[in-house]
Amino acid sequence: MNSQSEKLVDLIFQKLKSYKAKEIFLEKEDLRKFIVSLLK
């Protein structure tokens, strides 16, 4: 992944982790793999 994509993953990860309405169990690596699969 390029640095811009990595920054996007970081941003999404931080937003989801700070979401208080529901507890979200998410690993950053899983999120990255999911986004990569969407981009393919």
N, C-alpha and C positions, 0 to 999 in steps of 0.2 A: 504494500500500500504506500502511496505517496504521503508526504507530510500533511497535506491539506485534508486528505481522507482520514488520516489518523487524528487530526484535530477535531474533525466532525464526530468521529467515534467517541472521543473524550467528552465533547460537549453533550452528546446524546446520553452517554453513560452518567454524567453528573446530573443532568436534568431528571433522568429516571430514578436515580438513587435519592434525590432530594424530594421526590413526589411522596407526599404524606397521606394521601387519601387511601392508598392501599400499600401494603408492604410488597415490594418487588424483589424477588430473588433472581439476581442477574450477575453473571460473571462477565467481566469486560471482554475476555477472549471470545466468549459465545456471541456477544453482541457484534464484535468485529467480524467473526465468521459469517454471521447473518447478513451484515451489510455488504460484505464481499460477494456473497451469493446473489444478493439483489443486483449488484453492479455487473455481474457476468451476463 
